[in-house]
Amino acid sequence: MFGITDWVLFTLSLMVSLGIGIYHGYRGRKATTTEYLLADRKLQPVPLAMSLMIGTVSAITIFANAGEMYAYGTQMWVLDLGMALGMVIVGKVFIPVFYPLKMVSLYEYMEQRFGSRPIRLATAACTMAGGYFFIGFLLALPAMVLVPITGLNVYINIVIMGIPCTLYSAFGGVKAVVYADVFQALVLISGVLSIIFQGSIDVGGFSAVWEVAYQYGRIEFFNFSLDPYLRHTFWSVNIYGILFGIYTYGVIQAQTQRAFSTGSTQKAQLVLYLGAFGMVFIKSLINISGLVIFAKYVECDPLTGPGSTGDPTFVVLIYILQNLSKIPGLTGLFSASIYAAVLSSISTQLNSLTALLWADFLKDIPVLAKLTEEEKGYAQKAIVFCTGVVGVLTAMITINMKSTFLTALLRITGAISGPMVGIFFVALFLPWVNAKSAVVSFVISNIISLWIVIGQIVTQGKYEFLPLSRENCTKAAVANNITEAPNERINTTDYMFPISREQPSGTGIYGMSYTLIPLWGTLACVLTAIVATFIFGANRVEDVDEFLIEPRIWKFFSTTKLFERFQKKSSSSREEIAEKSEKLSPEAVPLQNKTEVEMKV
């Protein structure tokens, strides 16, 4: 339970975040749409990179990644390197095409590329559906986990996290979100370091941590097996990481909006590259904390003891209750880091969902189109506030769901990533694919992905943990002052989301690793689009603007006879493309000169 020092640290962290929102809200109270949602594209790469870094590190990441290292070992660590590579690909391939279009909503690109508003609305709707559910889950899990730490009711925890986040996001727009993220990143790092330092001291130093982890089989990075039925291999987690990195940072509004908020294509690329480094750094700290906790409990595992849930997600919570609570302020610091992760993740979602809802669905409604810029700003603030309230209510509903239902929903949400990446690959790399083929491929690939996920859920089995021991519990309990009482305080949380003890026990595609699901979705979308062109026909050269296609791909098709209809160059200039984008999004800032957005082939 919290002491005075804990409450002071915890309250200060919340007040600083709220203060940042109020400050930027006051300064930008007459902001235009572009200023409110994209900070007038004037933010600098370093704070944007820090926002990008922490925006994908939720409280779920802290508990789940540490538990993964504790129970299954370090092979999953390689996924972070795959995600970093995915971010580099986004910076190198996606951003040079997207940024010059000066879009508010990323999915404006889909309408320009295919000349089809339904495709734009479909991709935006998929992202929004996942975003609204994700907000509820981001609030629900940490609210439940923090009950035994703060001593507060789970619903009060939800409100404490949800309301301040909603307020500073609504008041200050993207500026408040980004600068609050910078502060929250520092708080989050401090909280994770408190586990690493205190735990390392308790077990005799970090070298002892690594030695114990190696001895008990936790250190594994290079399992080069090609067996797709293994839970994690070097190849499967890399494939998952790369595709998930592209999905998160190149296909989803929440993160691409950060890159769109700076002043040039080169700066937007720098945001991605710095963010990749920061993401690997902060997730590595979280992974190390899991190894530290394992070294602490190597002689007396709390997951298999009486009164335990057996869920590795809880191991961080158990460690905090049994160890950090002995030192004044550390429990408050770590709890503040959990709240920082929650606030950052949710504020990112609130800001991006507002941009999507406004740009893709609301701004062309006659009554809203007639509003002044100041009135539009008030409307967008109202959208943020309403979205936050919906998220809080969703979280309150979520905590009453059973784990199997939650796991199913999360798997289904994850299955969407493959088709989403696939449809953007089709748009960028397959210039001959038209709107009809794109729609068919997107629908079919979503059906295939959901079919695989549902099949795996129905046939799921169990993964066994790596070796855990309770042989010396009495001795360890005396030496480390461990009591099992805290476990009893979380014994009723049978609705908590487990990391992954599920394994499809069937054969064929149902028995394959869950890390390959995005790959199947991506391949299904791309291959179906290619086949569909033989049914619905291919684009003519005048149907496609070359600046909407990845430059190297366009150059290839324009200099070969593979597709003769692409022998001629498009006559559209980049300024004309930007003008089309401005018509789709009137609030966008027009291009000032061609050199500002020049693309290198």
Secondary structure, DSSP 4 states (H G I P E B T S, - for coil): ---HHHHHHHHHHHHHHHHHHHHHHHHTTT--HHHHHHGGG---HHHHHHHHHHHT--HHHHHHHHHHHHHH-GGGGHHHHHHHHHHHHIIIIIHHHHGGG--SSTTHHHHHHHS-HHHHHHHHHHHHHHHHHHHHHHHHHHHHHTHHHH---HHHHHHHHHHHHHHHHHHHHHHHHHHHHHHHHHHHHHHHHHHHHHHHHHHT-HHHHHHHHHHTT----------TTSS--HHHHHHHHHHHHHIIIIISHHHHHHHTTSSSHHHHHHHHHHHHHHHHHHHHHHHHHHHHHHHHTTTS-SSSSTT----GGGHHHHHHHHTGGGSTTHHHHHHHHHHHHHHHHHHHHHHHHHHHIIIIIITTSHHHHTS-HHHHHHHHHHHHHHHHHHHHHHHHHHTTS-HHHHHHHHHHHHHTHHHHHHHHHHHHH-TT--HHHHHHHHHHHHHHHHHHHHHHHHTEEEPPPSP---TTHHHHHHHHT--SHHHHHTTT-TTSPPS--EEE-SSGGGGS-GGGHHHHHHHHHHHHHHHHHHHH----GGGS-GGGS-HHHHHHHHSSSSSGGGSSPP---HHHHHHHHHHHSTTSPPP--GGGG----
